[in-house]
Amino acid sequence: MLKQNESPYISHVFVCTNDRGGERKSCSDNNSPLIKAKLKDVVHEKGWQGKVRISTSGCMGLCVNGPNVMIYPQRIWFSEVSPDDVDEIVSAIERFMADS
């Protein structure tokens, strides 16, 4: 039977890792799997497991602006993300954690 629940996470971070195999631009062209891995490492380092979830996302429809990272329920969207931008994303998550 269907159950509706409140999300157990303060922030759920979706990292698009869509790969079109070079046929067209896609988020994985610019190291989005590395971005996701770095974010997961930070979650573990900071002990945020169970509060912050890092998930793979399929295409978000804006590959031209990729890689794309979304944070919910805060409705934050980062585009043109590089692995060097992970600290900025983590800073945003830290603000959400402080507010909870």
N, C-alpha and C positions, 0 to 999 in steps of 0.2 A: 504494500500500500504506500502511496506517495506520502512523504512527510516533508513539510517545509520547516527549515531551521534557519537560525541566524548564523552567519559565518563565524567560525571559531577564530578567525584571524583578524588582527588589527589592520594589517595591510596584506593584500594578495597582489604580488608583482608578476605580471605576464610579460615574458620576453619572446618576441616573435623570432623563431628560428626557421621560418619557411625558406626552402631552397628550391628554386626553379631550374636548377641544373644549368645555369648560364643562358637559358632561353630568353629570359627577361630579368630585370633587376629584382633582387629579393633581399630580404633582411639578412640572410646568412652570408651574403656576399661580403659583408663588412664585419665579420667576427661576432655575430650575435650569439653563437654557442659559447664563446669565451666570455662574453658579457654575463650570460646566465650563470656560468660556472663561478665567475668572480663574485657575483651577488650571493650565490649559495654559500660560498666560503665565508663571506662576511656574516651571514645569518648564523652560521655555526660558531664563528669566532666570538660573536656578541651574545650568544646564548638566546637568540630570538626564536628558536624552534618552537612551534606551536602558537606563535604570535604573528610571525611573518612567513608567508609561503612564497617561494619562487617557483613559477611554473612556466613550461614551454607553451607558447601560443602558436597556432597556425597563422595564416595570413590575416592581417588586420585591415587589409584593403588600401593601405597607404605605403606600399613598398618603395615608391619613389622617394619617400622621406625616411626610409629605414636606415639602420635598424630602429624598430619601435619598441618602447617599453611602456606599459600601462600599470598604474597602481590603483587598486580598488580597495575599499569603497570611496577613496579620496578623489577619484576621477582625475588623476594626474596622468598626462601623456607626454613622454619624452620621445623626440624623433632625432634622427641623425646621430644616434648614440654610438660612441666608440668605447672600447675597453677603458680608455682614460677617463671616461665620464662616470664610472661606477661610484666614485667618491661623492659626486654631486647627488646621485640617486640615493645613496646611503644617507646623506645629510637630510634629504626629504623624509626618508623613512624614520630617522631619529626624531624628527619633529613630531611625526604622527605618534611615535611611541611615547614621547614626553607628554603629549596631550591626552593619552588614554588613562 
